[in-house]
Amino acid sequence: MAVQIQGLPVTYYPVPKSGTSSVKYALMALSGGQAPLADPDNEVHGRLFTSWVDPFVPVYDGLGGKFTIVRDPLERLLSAYSSRILDVNVLARASAKAEMLKAFGLPTDPDLDTFILNVEKYSASSWEIQFHVASPRHFVGSSLFLFDHVFRFEEMDKVEAFLSSVSGRKISMPRLQAARTRVSPSDLSPAAMVKAMRFCRYDYAFLVDYYDPARWGGIPKGAPEDPSSLHVACDFTVPRDGRLIYPRTLRNLRDFLARRPLAMRVGR
């Protein structure tokens, strides 16, 4: 669900683990709903919701002033582990599917490697894990070109400046939902790093103008059926309207055509 503030020309599309708690709290303050919250880290999401959208359809909704915040896919995945497992351990909650975890032979308190190497199974066993590791496309749709502003997670000062500018008030955003226990890519084993980068491969393609997977050694080769952040919330190989849909960016299409000469594609 897009977050709009009455009287302000902004519409915010939140992506989990990308500064949503801080931005929502600031927007509540702008709307006059800044009453003290006993647990702002979590209560803010009960006031302003984050909802799914179709990852294969652009967000044509007529709303103005669209903005969102994106984050390096690998760092976002690791942040999900830190906040959802190390800090609060959602797998110990009643909402987690204990029998499914048992059937998978997975622990409810996984170390980092165990979590990453089985991230699709943990997602299937917990809607909270699924929600926090799912591709940003599940929250902003298939095109960032429809957004007036796309901010990087590392540039929250620009978000503050933007909200201050459109509201005519000085906005300061508290740092909410910051993981108490942090992990970094260097904490991953080689096998877990390969799995993590393969899991994030479509997100790096989607965010090609903002983040470069080369920072972490690039996207390793693998199979098309390898789990991804798009898989955890839907299977994009399922026919839609009688045809198969695959996530494609212009760069994907260019690479696809470069590897499959026209003569081969038409059967010569």
C-alpha positions as CSV (number, residue, x, y, z in Angstrom):
1,M,0.0,0.0,0.0
2,A,1.3,3.4,-1.0
3,V,1.6,5.9,1.9
4,Q,0.2,9.3,1.2
5,I,0.2,12.4,3.4
6,Q,-2.8,14.7,3.1
7,G,-1.8,18.1,1.7
8,L,1.6,17.0,0.6
9,P,2.5,16.0,-3.0
10,V,4.3,12.8,-2.0
11,T,3.5,9.1,-2.2
12,Y,5.9,6.7,-0.5
13,Y,6.3,3.1,-1.5
14,P,8.1,1.3,1.3
15,V,10.4,-1.7,0.8
16,P,11.2,-3.8,3.9
17,K,14.7,-3.4,5.3
18,S,15.2,-0.1,3.4
19,G,14.6,2.5,6.1
20,T,10.9,2.1,6.2
21,S,10.4,2.5,9.9
22,S,12.3,5.8,10.0
23,V,10.5,7.3,6.9
24,K,7.1,6.2,8.2
25,Y,7.7,7.8,11.5
26,A,8.7,11.0,9.8
27,L,5.6,10.9,7.6
28,M,3.4,10.4,10.7
29,A,5.0,13.5,12.2
30,L,4.2,15.5,9.0
31,S,0.6,14.4,9.1
32,G,0.2,15.3,12.8
33,G,0.1,11.7,13.9
34,Q,3.3,11.9,15.9
35,A,1.8,10.8,19.2
36,P,4.4,9.0,21.2
37,L,4.5,5.3,20.4
38,A,5.6,2.8,23.1
39,D,7.4,0.7,20.5
40,P,8.0,2.9,17.5
41,D,10.2,0.4,15.7
42,N,7.2,-1.9,15.3
43,E,4.0,0.1,16.0
44,V,4.7,2.5,13.1
45,H,4.0,-0.4,10.7
46,G,0.6,-0.9,12.3
47,R,-0.3,2.7,11.4
48,L,1.2,2.9,7.9
49,F,1.3,-0.4,6.1
50,T,3.7,-2.0,3.7
51,S,1.9,-4.1,1.1
52,W,2.6,-6.3,-1.9
53,V,2.2,-5.2,-5.5
54,D,2.4,-7.3,-8.7
55,P,6.2,-7.6,-9.4
56,F,5.6,-7.8,-13.1
57,V,3.3,-4.8,-13.5
58,P,4.3,-1.1,-13.3
59,V,2.6,0.9,-10.6
60,Y,0.1,2.9,-12.8
61,D,-2.0,4.2,-10.0
62,G,-2.3,8.0,-10.8
63,L,-0.6,8.9,-7.5
64,G,1.8,11.9,-7.7
65,G,5.1,12.5,-6.1
66,K,6.1,8.9,-6.0
67,F,9.3,8.1,-4.1
68,T,11.0,5.0,-2.7
69,I,14.2,3.9,-1.1
70,V,16.4,1.1,-2.5
71,R,19.2,-0.8,-0.8
72,D,22.1,-3.0,-1.9
73,P,20.4,-6.4,-2.3
74,L,23.1,-8.4,-0.5
75,E,23.2,-6.0,2.4
76,R,19.4,-5.9,2.6
77,L,19.4,-9.8,2.8
78,L,21.9,-9.8,5.6
79,S,20.0,-7.1,7.4
80,A,16.9,-9.3,7.2
81,Y,18.8,-12.1,8.9
82,S,20.2,-9.7,11.6
83,S,16.8,-8.1,12.5
84,R,14.5,-11.1,12.0
85,I,16.7,-13.9,13.4
86,L,19.4,-12.5,15.7
87,D,17.4,-9.6,17.2
88,V,13.9,-11.0,17.6
89,N,14.0,-14.6,16.2
90,V,10.7,-14.7,14.4
91,L,11.2,-18.5,13.8
92,A,10.3,-19.0,17.5
93,R,7.0,-17.3,17.1
94,A,3.7,-19.0,16.7
95,S,3.4,-17.6,13.2
96,A,6.3,-19.8,12.0
97,K,5.5,-23.2,10.6
98,A,7.3,-25.4,13.1
99,E,6.3,-28.7,11.4
100,M,7.6,-27.4,8.1
101,L,10.9,-26.4,9.6
102,K,11.1,-29.9,11.3
103,A,10.4,-31.6,7.9
104,F,13.2,-29.5,6.3
105,G,15.5,-30.5,9.2
106,L,16.3,-26.9,9.9
107,P,17.0,-25.2,13.3
108,T,14.9,-22.3,14.5
109,D,18.0,-20.4,15.5
110,P,20.1,-20.7,12.4
111,D,23.6,-19.3,12.1
112,L,24.2,-17.0,9.1
113,D,25.4,-19.7,6.7
114,T,22.6,-22.1,7.5
115,F,20.0,-19.3,7.0
116,I,21.4,-18.2,3.6
117,L,22.0,-21.7,2.3
118,N,18.3,-22.4,3.1
119,V,16.7,-19.0,2.7
120,E,13.9,-20.2,0.4
121,K,13.0,-22.9,2.9
122,Y,13.0,-20.4,5.8
123,S,10.8,-18.1,3.7
124,A,8.3,-20.9,3.1
125,S,8.3,-21.6,6.8
126,S,7.8,-18.0,8.0
127,W,5.8,-15.2,6.3
128,E,7.9,-12.7,8.2
129,I,11.1,-14.0,6.7
130,Q,9.4,-14.1,3.3
131,F,8.2,-10.5,3.6
132,H,11.6,-9.2,4.5
133,V,13.7,-11.0,1.9
134,A,11.3,-10.7,-1.0
135,S,12.4,-8.7,-4.0
136,P,11.8,-5.0,-4.0
137,R,9.8,-5.5,-7.1
138,H,7.1,-7.1,-4.9
139,F,6.7,-3.6,-3.3
140,V,7.3,-1.1,-6.1
141,G,6.3,-3.0,-9.2
142,S,8.3,-3.7,-12.3
143,S,9.5,-0.2,-13.2
144,L,11.4,2.5,-11.2
145,F,11.0,4.9,-14.1
146,L,7.5,5.8,-12.8
147,F,9.0,7.2,-9.6
148,D,9.8,10.8,-9.3
149,H,12.5,10.1,-6.7
150,V,14.5,6.9,-6.0
151,F,16.8,7.3,-3.1
152,R,19.6,5.0,-2.0
153,F,19.5,3.7,1.5
154,E,22.9,5.3,2.1
155,E,21.5,8.7,1.3
156,M,18.9,9.1,4.0
157,D,20.0,12.7,4.4
158,K,18.6,13.3,0.9
159,V,15.3,11.9,2.0
160,E,15.3,14.2,5.0
161,A,16.0,17.2,2.7
162,F,13.3,16.1,0.2
163,L,10.6,15.8,2.9
164,S,11.7,19.1,4.4
165,S,11.5,20.8,1.0
166,V,8.0,19.5,0.1
167,S,6.6,20.1,3.6
168,G,8.3,23.5,4.4
169,R,9.4,22.1,7.7
170,K,12.7,20.8,9.0
171,I,12.5,17.0,9.1
172,S,14.8,14.8,11.1
173,M,14.3,11.1,10.9
174,P,15.2,8.8,13.8
175,R,17.2,5.7,13.1
176,L,14.6,3.0,13.8
177,Q,14.8,-0.8,13.3
178,A,18.6,-0.6,13.2
179,A,19.9,-4.2,13.8
180,R,21.5,-4.6,17.2
181,T,23.7,-7.4,15.9
182,R,25.2,-6.8,12.5
183,V,26.7,-9.2,10.0
184,S,28.6,-8.4,6.9
185,P,29.4,-10.2,3.6
186,S,32.8,-11.1,5.0
187,D,31.0,-13.3,7.5
188,L,29.7,-15.5,4.8
189,S,31.4,-18.7,3.7
190,P,32.3,-19.0,0.0
191,A,29.3,-21.3,-0.6
192,A,26.9,-19.0,1.3
193,M,28.2,-16.0,-0.7
194,V,27.5,-17.8,-4.0
195,K,24.0,-18.7,-2.8
196,A,23.3,-15.2,-1.5
197,M,24.4,-13.5,-4.8
198,R,22.4,-16.0,-6.9
199,F,19.4,-15.3,-4.6
200,C,19.8,-11.6,-5.3
201,R,20.6,-11.8,-9.0
202,Y,17.3,-10.3,-10.3
203,D,17.4,-7.5,-7.7
204,Y,20.8,-6.4,-8.9
205,A,19.5,-6.4,-12.5
206,F,16.5,-4.3,-11.3
207,L,18.7,-1.9,-9.5
208,V,21.4,-1.7,-12.1
209,D,21.5,2.1,-12.0
210,Y,22.0,2.1,-8.2
211,Y,24.1,-1.0,-7.2
212,D,26.8,-3.0,-8.8
213,P,27.2,-6.7,-7.8
214,A,30.9,-6.5,-8.9
215,R,31.4,-4.9,-5.4
216,W,30.9,-8.4,-4.0
217,G,32.6,-10.3,-6.9
218,G,29.7,-10.4,-9.3
219,I,26.8,-12.8,-9.9
220,P,28.1,-16.4,-10.0
221,K,26.9,-18.7,-12.7
222,G,24.1,-21.1,-11.9
223,A,20.8,-22.6,-13.1
224,P,17.6,-20.7,-14.0
225,E,15.7,-22.6,-11.4
226,D,18.0,-21.4,-8.6
227,P,15.9,-19.8,-5.9
228,S,15.7,-16.0,-6.0
229,S,14.1,-13.2,-4.1
230,L,11.4,-13.2,-6.7
231,H,10.7,-17.0,-6.2
232,V,10.0,-16.7,-2.4
233,A,6.7,-14.8,-2.9
234,C,5.6,-16.3,-6.2
235,D,6.8,-18.7,-8.9
236,F,7.4,-16.6,-12.0
237,T,7.6,-19.7,-14.2
238,V,3.9,-20.4,-13.6
239,P,1.9,-19.5,-16.7
240,R,0.2,-16.1,-16.5
241,D,-2.6,-15.5,-19.1
242,G,-1.4,-18.6,-20.9
243,R,2.2,-17.6,-21.2
244,L,5.4,-17.7,-19.2
245,I,6.6,-14.5,-17.6
246,Y,10.2,-13.9,-16.8
247,P,11.7,-10.9,-15.1
248,R,13.6,-8.9,-17.8
249,T,15.3,-5.6,-17.7
250,L,16.7,-3.9,-20.8
251,R,20.2,-5.2,-19.9
252,N,18.8,-8.7,-19.5
253,L,17.3,-8.5,-22.9
254,R,20.5,-7.1,-24.5
255,D,22.5,-9.9,-23.0
256,F,19.9,-12.4,-24.0
257,L,20.0,-11.3,-27.7
258,A,23.8,-11.1,-27.6
259,R,24.1,-14.7,-26.7
260,R,21.4,-15.9,-29.1
261,P,22.1,-14.7,-32.7
262,L,19.0,-14.0,-34.7
263,A,19.8,-16.8,-37.2
264,M,19.7,-19.3,-34.4
265,R,16.5,-17.9,-32.9
266,V,14.5,-18.2,-36.1
267,G,15.7,-21.8,-36.6
268,R,18.4,-21.5,-39.3
